[in-house]
Amino acid sequence: MPTDDQADDDLRAVAASFHAMAQNVPGALFRYVLRPDGTDAVEYMSPACIDLWEVDAAAIERDASVLWQMVDPDDRPAMYASVQRSAE
């Protein structure tokens, strides 16, 4: 059975591999989180997002509303509903 230290090392290795892959994937690779209280966050955004939206990944990670502001206001209710269904 692996030790906690080995499990931590394995997790770090997987994370490093993921980040290396994300650096080379065209488009955006991200982790979006919708919390039970209704707040949301982008916990990770790949750097290539700048090619799609001309917004730095760090800005999106600091404030997920940056992405929502790019959605046409008429389309936001359907997008919010879709995200809610996905979260459920």
GITADA-V810793 format. One record per helix or strand of 2 or more residues. SS is the DSSP state (H for helix, E for strand). FROM is the first residue (numbers start at 1). LEN is the number of residues. If there is no record, write none. Layout:
((SS | FROM | LEN) (SS | FROM | LEN))
This chain:
((H | 4 | 19) (E | 30 | 5) (E | 40 | 6) (H | 49 | 5) (H | 57 | 6) (H | 65 | 4) (H | 73 | 15))
